[in-house]
Amino acid sequence: MPEHGSKPDISFAGRFTASAIAACFAEVCTIPLDTAKVRLQLQKNVAADAAPKYRGLLGTAATIAREEGAAALWKGIVPGLHRQCIYGGLRIGLYEPVRTVKSFYVGKDHVGDVPLTKKIAAGFTTGAIAISIANPTDLVKVRLQAEGKLAPGAPRRYAGAMDAYAKIVRQEGFAALWTGIGPNVARNAIINAAELASYDQVKQTILKLPGFKDDVVTHLLSGLGAGFFAVCVGSPVDVVKSRMMGDSAYTSTIDCFVKTLKNDGPLAFYKGFLPNFARLGSWNVIMFLTLEQVQKLFVRKPGS
């Protein structure tokens, strides 16, 4: 994210495209961790004398691969890519200072580093806008990821992503595509603000240290910082979002929050924290490293 020194001149279309490419590449690389995270978040507490089906990141991934095949770890990749093209492109493309929401908060004539509060406000706004549009892709992704091993002869709930979109509309109504929109907007607005603002802030801080420059090492450290902060602040709403999208037993965001707290305790809101950090940390590193390189292809030459 070009926050320091001279800013490259990139059109919104160029930023959107570069962001979508980077987000899709990160999604392909990390969706097995996301699938494991979703399964852990959806897992309810079991009786004291019973062992939970899924244990930890690697254990969950191994169980899924053993019971359903390794390909099952990439369940939801198609709607996941749909999501990243829309959500990833918009949330990052709209964040930059030129022709963006960020300019609205600091003013187009602002000079110098953008205050952290303004970065957070911009990230929160662009995250909310982007996921409001992309919610159907998130819903289908979670529905596909949530389906585990079936009994012999039992039909799958959905044949694929397009079948899921069609069945949800046909069986539940068009508005059902926005199931979980409340916690999803909260989750993605918060996480987007945490990711983009912390990436900017960590990168800004690192570049002021002796010996550091705007290179791969700085991008890697900034991406890890972005992932860590995003998981810390976004895990509770992420759990509620996954449960609402994966289980129709909840009638509202408040209902899901209350039932989760009552039945599973407060620690349930941090279920899957380590796989979530492993996923978001690696996702942010891959995405930001890719973005920093890909957006160079879209820099407009002077006079063009």
N, C-alpha and C positions, 0 to 999 in steps of 0.2 A: 504494500500500500504506500504509494509515494507521498509520504508525509514530510519528508525532509529534503532540503536542497531544492533544486529546480524540479517542478512537476512535469512529467511527460504529458503532451497534448494527445489525449485519446477521446474519441467520441463516445457518447453513451452506448451506441451500438457495438463499438469495439470493446468497451468495458463489460457490457452484458455478455458478449460472445466469449471473451477471455474468461470471465467468471464462471460461465456455464461449463466450458471445457474443463477448467480446473476442478470444479465441484463434481462433475461426472467422473473424472479420473479418480478422484479421492473416494468417491462412492464405490466404484468397482473394486478398489483395493481393500476397503474396510468393511464392506457390508457383512461378511461373516461375523465380525465382532458385534455389529448392530443386531444381527439375528439372535446371537447369544444373549445380548442385553435385553431384547424384547422378551425372550422366553423367561429370563430370570425375573423381570419386572411383572410378568403376568402370573408367575407361580405363586399360589396362595400358601399360607402357612399350613403345615401338616401336623398330624397328631404327634405327641411326644415320642411314641414308640415306632414311628414311621420315618423313613429316610426320604428327604426331598429328591425328586427326580433329577433336578439340575443343581450342580454344585460348582460355583466358580466359573471363570471365563473359559479356561481350557477344558474343564470337565463338561460344561454345557456344550461347547463346540464338539467335543468328542462324542457325547451322547447323541447329538443330532446327526453327526456323520455316521455313527454306527447303526442307528435305528432307521434313518431315512436316506442315507447316502450323502456323500460329500457335497453334491450339487445342492442339497437342501440348505446349505449355509448361504447360498446366493438367492434364496427365496426372496421375492420382492425386488429383485434388481431392476426389472423393467419399469415398474412405477417409481422405483428409487431414482432412476435416470430421468423419468418424466419430471419428478419433483425437483431434481437438481438443475435441470434446464430452466425451469420456471423460477423456483425459489432461489437457487444459488445465483442465477443470473441477475435477478432483480435486487436481492438484498445487498449484494456487493456492488453491482453496477450503479445503484442509486446512492451508494454511500460516499463516493468520491466528491471532492470539493467543487468540481466544475459541473454545472447543470444538475445538481443533486440536492437532496434534503439537507445535507451537511452545510451547503452554502446558505440555506434558509436560516439555519441556526446561528451562523457566525457572520453572515454577510459576505457578499461577493468580493468586497475590497479588503477582507481580512488578511493581515500579513503576520507570518510567524506560525508557531505551533498552535494547533487548535486545542482549547481547554478540554480536559478529560470529561467534564460534565456535558459538553457539546457533542463529544464523540459518542458518549453513552446515549444521549437523546437521539442522535442521528441513527445509531444502530438499532435502537428500540423501535423507531418509526419505520425504518426500511424493513426490518424483520417482520413487523406486524402486517405491513402492506403485502409483502411477498407471500407469506404463508396464508393470508386470507384468500389469495388467488390459487395457491397450490394445495390447499387442504385435501381435495379429492385424491390427489396422488399419494399423500401421506396416509390417508385412510386405507387405501387399497394395499399399499406397501405393508402396513402393520397387519392387516387381515391375512395376507399371504404368509408373512413371517410367523404369525401366531399359530398356524395350523401345523400340528405335530404329526406323529405317526398314527395312521388310521388302522382300524381293525380290518382284517382280510375281507375284501369285497366291498368295503364301505367307499362310497364315492367322495371325491374331494369336493369341498364347498365351492371352489372356483377352479376353472380349468386354466386360468391365467389372468393376467392383468386386465385385458380388454373384456374378458368374460366377467370379471369382478365389477368393473365399472357398470356394465350393462345390467347385471343381476341386482346390484345395489339400487340402481334407479328403478328397475322394474318391480322389485320386491319391497323396497323400503321408501321409494319416492326420491325425486331429484334432490330435495333438501338434505337427504341422508348422507350425501357426499360431503356435507359439511359437519358430520358428526364429530364431536370433540373439538369444535372450532374454538371454544373458549379457552380450555387449557392449552390447545395447540398454539393459539396466538400468544398467550402468556409465555409459554415455553420458548417459542422461537424468537419472540421479541426480546426476552431476557437473554437467551443464549446468544443471539446475534449481537446484541449490545455488548455482552461480555467478551465475545470472540473478537469482534472488529475493534472495539475500544481498547481492549487489553493488548491486542496485536500491535495497534498503533502506539500505545503507551510503552509497552515493553521494548519495541523497536526504537522508539524515540530515546528511551533511557540508555539502551545498549550503545547506540551510536554516539552518545556523549562520553562513553568510556574510552580511555586510551587503547589504541590497538584494534578497535572494532570499526568495521566499515559495512556498507550496504551490500552484503554478500550472502552466500548460502548459509554460513554459520549463524549469522544474525537472523535470517529468515527462519531457520530451524528452531532456535531458542525462542523466538517470538511466537512461533506456531505452537510450541509446547505450552508456553505461558497462556496463550489464548484458550487452548483446550482445557487446561486445569481450571481456570477461572469460570469457564462456561459450565463445566460439570458441577462445580461447587454451588453455583447459584441457580442452576437450572434443573438439577436432579429431581426435586419434589414435583414440579409441574410436568416433567418428562414422564415420571411414573404414572401420574394421574392421566396424562394424555394417552399413554400406551394402554392402560387398563380400560379407559372409555372406548377406545377404538377397537380393542381386541375382545371386549366382553360387553354384550348388550344388557347386562344386568343393572347397569348404572343409568339413572334417569337424568343426571345433571353433573356438572363439575363438583358442586358442593356435595352431592350425594356420594360421588366416587371418593372424594376426599374424606368425608366422615366415615364411610364404610371401611376404607383402607386403614384409617387411624384406629377405628374401633376393633376391627377384626385382626389386623396384622401389626399394630403398634406403630409408633413414630419412625422407627428405623426402616419401616417398609418404604418410606419415601426416598431412601438411599439404597434400595435394593439395586444390585447391578452397578454400584458405584465404580468399582475397579474396571469391569468391562466397558462401562460407559466412558471412563477416562481413557482407557486404552483405545477405544474407538474414536472418541472426539480428539484426543491428543494426537493420535496418528493421522486422523482425518485432517486436522488443521495443519499439521506439518506438511503433508502431501499436497493439500489444496493450496496453501500459501506459497510453497516452493514452486509449484506448477504455475500459479497465477503470476508470480513475479517474473517468470520467464515468458509465459504465453503473451502477457499484455505488451511485451516489447514488440511483438509482431504487429500490434495495432497502433503504435505511436505514429501520429501524423507528422509528416515532414513539414518544415516551415514553408508557408506559401501554398500548401495544398488544401 
